[in-house]
Amino acid sequence: MSVNTSNVYGKISISDAAISKVAKNAALECYGIVDTVSRRFSDSFSELRKKQTGKGIKVVTSGDRIFIDVYVIIKYGVSINAVAESLKEGVKYKVEKFTGMIVDTVNVNIIGVKL
């Protein structure tokens, strides 16, 4: 799937892979985030065979709305709530700025903690 829009200059189509790459970069810039990880253990094997552009990021588009799920590992000792809120705001801002579309929800899933 992809997000589609049009303006006076023509039609614009942005793929989910491009959106997930921007979301991943935004997530890794947030304080307290160590890495993005696969949703399930079985996903790790399938990602070994293909390029890991959006590992740990799931993007679903519906019309001009974007729904993002982020799966991360955080640092030990940081406030989970503060990191999650910062991550939500950072990803939402960067993806909206990149696409010009509305990010409806950003769901943060903390998979683990790294010492």
C-alpha positions in Angstrom: 0.0 0.0 0.0 1.0 3.6 -0.2 -0.3 7.1 0.6 -1.6 8.9 -2.4 -2.4 12.6 -2.9 -2.6 15.0 -5.7 -2.2 18.7 -6.2 -1.9 21.2 -9.0 1.5 19.8 -10.0 0.4 16.2 -10.2 -0.1 13.0 -8.3 2.2 12.0 -5.3 2.5 8.5 -4.1 4.6 7.6 -1.0 5.3 3.9 -0.3 4.9 2.3 3.2 8.6 1.4 3.0 9.6 5.0 2.7 7.3 6.0 5.6 8.7 3.2 7.8 12.3 4.3 7.1 11.5 7.8 8.2 9.7 6.5 11.3 12.6 4.3 12.2 15.1 7.1 11.9 12.9 9.4 14.0 12.5 6.6 16.6 16.3 6.1 16.9 16.8 9.8 17.4 14.7 9.8 20.5 16.5 9.7 23.9 16.3 6.4 25.7 15.7 4.2 22.5 18.4 1.6 22.0 17.0 -0.1 18.8 13.9 -1.1 16.9 13.2 -4.8 17.0 11.0 -7.3 15.2 7.5 -7.9 16.4 7.8 -11.7 16.7 10.7 -14.1 16.8 9.7 -15.6 13.5 9.9 -12.2 11.8 13.6 -12.1 12.5 14.2 -15.0 10.1 12.3 -13.4 7.3 14.1 -10.1 7.8 17.4 -11.8 7.4 16.5 -12.7 3.8 15.3 -9.2 2.8 16.5 -5.7 3.3 15.9 -4.3 6.8 14.5 -0.9 5.9 11.8 -0.8 8.5 12.6 -3.4 11.1 10.4 -2.9 14.1 8.0 -0.5 12.3 4.6 -1.4 11.0 2.8 1.2 8.8 -0.8 0.9 7.7 -2.3 3.5 5.5 -6.0 4.2 4.9 -6.8 7.0 2.5 -4.8 9.9 3.6 -4.4 8.7 7.2 -1.3 6.8 8.5 -1.2 4.4 11.5 2.2 3.4 12.8 3.3 0.7 15.3 6.8 1.0 16.7 8.5 -1.9 18.5 11.6 -0.8 20.5 14.1 -1.7 23.2 14.8 1.1 25.7 17.7 1.9 28.0 17.5 0.7 31.6 16.8 3.5 34.1 14.8 5.9 31.9 11.2 6.8 32.5 9.1 4.5 30.2 6.2 7.0 30.1 8.5 9.9 29.2 10.4 8.0 26.5 7.1 6.6 25.0 5.5 10.1 24.8 8.7 11.6 23.3 8.8 8.8 20.8 5.2 9.3 19.8 5.6 13.0 19.3 8.9 12.7 17.4 7.7 10.0 15.0 4.4 11.8 14.4 6.1 15.1 13.7 8.7 13.7 11.4 6.3 11.5 9.3 3.8 14.3 9.0 6.5 16.7 7.9 7.8 14.1 5.4 4.5 13.1 3.9 2.3 16.1 4.4 -0.4 13.6 5.5 -2.0 13.1 8.9 -0.6 10.5 11.3 -3.6 9.2 13.1 -1.9 7.1 15.7 1.5 6.0 16.8 1.5 3.0 19.0 4.7 2.3 21.1 5.4 -1.3 22.0 8.3 -1.8 24.4 9.8 -5.2 23.7 12.7 -5.1 26.2 15.1 -3.2 28.3 18.9 -3.1 27.7 21.3 -2.5 30.6 
